[in-house]
Amino acid sequence: MPKIDSYLEEALKQSASDLHFVSGDPARARIHGKLQQLMPEELTTEFVQEALTEIMDGAAQRHLAENDAADFAYEIPDVSRFRVNVFRHLNGIGAILRAIPAQALTLEELKMPRAIHDMCRQTQGMILVTGKTGSGKSTTLAAMIDAMNKRLKGHILTIEDPVEFVHNPQGCLISQREIGVHSPTFADALHSALREDPDVILVGEMRDLETISIAVTAAEMGILVMGTLHTNGAAPTVDRIVNSFPADKQSHIRTMISTSLRGVISQQLLPRADGSGRVAALEILVNTPAVANLIRQGKLDQLETAMQSGGRLGMQTMDSALMALVDGGEITGDEAYQQANNKARFRSKREGKEPDPYSLIG
């Protein structure tokens, strides 16, 4: 058994999302969002090197040697898959291994709102899931792909770095491609995807102008494109896409997005009030004629108002989602205050906290 498996299995027993396996430090695990020491002994450089070499194939080892970092997937059969990043650092070598459930959770198991179920019934356009690292974007997308896999009779193509959730064909043909193994870049894989008769394309990360440009074009061509960005909020997501393009093309891109965008889901994971795990807070933007008009005119600062007035269609702002979680007793008022955009709205929800002298700023 590979040396690292015992650490991974112990992390999973404690419901950890990530294992931090770094030389010069004890193994640590992120449990319900907080990094905690997993075992007391310090990991030596030699032990970490041996343990990681055991689970790296030749391509990953070469990439590490050439670039001092490598990404790949690792699986303990019948236990779990892991997304792995190996890197060199001051004290030697280290790795972060994120647990990926063997089976994607369903939208029902994640208790996703009706608006997200409705997005999964779209047949063309673009759906974006955004949030910071570790906010559960991959889990949400996997559940959405699972729902489409059960409903559609078509071709779902995923482009990931690395492949995380492995989907078994149900109603659909599933093709999963890994960057660095099956294609050199996201842009190259997307170029190829346009000739592979897909009904749905999942882009693991829209990192650069070329990838974003091809994704927008694919959505315009009648393909359903799903992707992720590391943005916080629906308006910043649209702004990020538009500002990826040169100034002279931005008006045209706003028009394209206004017609092809189907929705934006921006999320974060917060610790539950009872300490039993984490719960997702979701900001949801659904593209309506009014929202499309705001995007087309570049009035992105008014999208929050559109979400506030679009509750009947399933839209909600992050602050509204946080308030619902507080009122439902799922998160503490102080946690909501820390994560809120309009902190003044949550000041009264803080539990025994002194007023924040900076809360009136902005």
Sequence and secondary structure as in RCSB ss.txt:
>XXXX:A:sequence
MPKIDSYLEEALKQSASDLHFVSGDPARARIHGKLQQLMPEELTTEFVQEALTEIMDGAAQRHLAENDAADFAYE
IPDVSRFRVNVFRHLNGIGAILRAIPAQALTLEELKMPRAIHDMCRQTQGMILVTGKTGSGKSTTLAAMIDAMNK
RLKGHILTIEDPVEFVHNPQGCLISQREIGVHSPTFADALHSALREDPDVILVGEMRDLETISIAVTAAEMGILV
MGTLHTNGAAPTVDRIVNSFPADKQSHIRTMISTSLRGVISQQLLPRADGSGRVAALEILVNTPAVANLIRQGKL
DQLETAMQSGGRLGMQTMDSALMALVDGGEITGDEAYQQANNKARFRSKREGKEPDPYSLIG
>XXXX:A:secstr
  THHHHHHHHHHTTEEEEEEETTSEEEEEETTEEEEEEEEE  HHHHHHHHHHH  HHHHHHHHHHSEEEEEEE
ETTTEEEEEEEEEETTEEEEEEEEE SS   TTTTT  HHHHHHTT  SEEEEEE STTSSHHHHHHHHHHHHHH
H  SEEEEEESS  S    SSSEEEEEEBTTTBSSHHHHHHHHTTS  SEEEES   SHHHHHHHHHHHHTT EE
EEEE  SSHHHHHHHHHHTS GGGHHHHHHHHHHHEEEEEEEEEEE TTSS EEEEEEEEE  HHHHHHHHHT G
GGHHHHHHH GGGT B HHHHHHHHHHTTSS HHHHHHH SSGGGGGGG SS    TTTT  
